[in-house]
Amino acid sequence: MDARVNTPAPVDYLLHLADNAVVLGQRNAEWNGHAPILEEDLAMANNSLDLIGQARMLYQYAAERLNADVRAPRNTAWPAGPVTEDTLAYFRDVPEFRNYTLLELPHRLALVPAAGGERDWGVTTVRNFLYSALMVLVWERLSQSTDAHLAAIAAKSLKETRYHLRHSRDWLVRLGDGTDESHRRVQDALDYLLPFTDEFWSASAVESAVAADASGVQVAELRDEWNAIVDEAIAEATLKRPAAADGYVTQGKSGVHSEHLGYLLAEMQSLARAHPGAVW
Amino acid sequence: MSQIAPQRPPEQRSQLLESEQAALWTALDELTDPEIPVVTLREMGILRDLRRGADGRVEVVITPTYSGCPAMDQIADDIQATLAREGVAGRVVTQLAPAWTTDWMTPEARAKLRDYGIAPPHTAAACGPGESVIQFAPKSGAGRADGSGATARFGMPTLPVACPQCGSLNTTETSHFGSTACKALYRCLDCMEPFDHFKRI
């Protein structure tokens, strides 16, 4: 062990990482019982388990930190008693969530909802690819975090996220370099989702703070590496990267969300809120 | 349980008496993985340590395999029940670092997995340095044969997986994920049997 000073990352940063994982985990779990083939049903269930497991480790750590800090702001709507992982997952509302907007979107194309049915496998594939390509880089850096506990969570999560990247990249190539229909649908998904990744590179106060004390990552600095991973896969999949456009950059990580997150949370949180403390 | 004298140096304070430790290990060695009942928790490398905590209570240290592995709660319950049966006041401590790796699986565990019909993970010695993940369908270039490309460092060219039934290396992966997060589905192209492969992480 080296003698590095342990620098705890801010709770807001832990929540950003945890919310990303829980929201995508909840979304991907929507495929349970509906995936195109049984193997992919299992794959999405396992992917969700990994993501929700990562979120749990981060929420548990955040809860521990909140409980240890008497000055930490406490939401009066939270259940009485110590903060737990469940408090953070089930009793925060939309503006308190810090996940990227990309991760809360439904599994279908916004403008042609009928085209892919309720869930479109192309959208799922592209989103999982774009996110896991970022997170292998983020977890890799965070495994060197000056926050020792966060570094341990990152080292664990990196192993799983590598698989998520391999899995989604494999599907991206197969669908892109597949039939005319699979190519068209995955290209549509890429055109639709790529603009949401601009949020990755936008500035946020918490990311600047964690970059300054090396407890976290300034994600904007990972942009070239991420582009290399993405462009290589897009080329192999015979897809075209949509031209960059100057448009609205989503701000989910600052708590400004699309209309979709509320529905997702309503489903995810309804049981815990209707029956506080429920266990089985 | 005798209290440990406070004047003992810290490195001894965390140790259990040898006789206590032997008895507890024997009891804990009975515990098997809830999802793969032929291997014990110790052989899997999940059960890491037995020690005495700062308050004098026994601590059983476990390391999770996958973040969301649903078996971990069962494993903690099983250990707690064993401690209670042995009359030991103790608790289960989950330790994240160093992250669990299949390299901790003992040779006995690998042999038992194979006998049970699960192709065991490759060893670190077989794979060489660095992290490794299984190779997915060859269509993907994520693990290009020449090791080049932006994604290449997140995986390595990997070794073929031997069929646990007939030993043939002529096998193919049918699904990246199997019945649990730790496994992938394979099929033997010689004896045609499908089988699980425990992925190396």
Interface residues (C-beta under 8 A of the other chain):
Chain A: E39 E40 L42 A43 A45 N46 N47 S48 L49 D50 L51 I52 G53 Q54 R56 M57 A133 V136 A148 H149 A151 A152 I153 A155 K156 S157 K159 E160 R162 Y163 L165 R166 H167 R169 D170 V173 R174 D177 E225 A228 I229 D231 E232 A233 E236
Chain B: P64 Y66 S67 G68 C69 P70 L96 A97 P98 A99 W100 E131 V133 F136 A137 K139 S140 G141 A142 G143 G149 A150 T151 F154 G155 T174 S175 H176 F177 G178 S179 T180 A181 L185 K199 I201
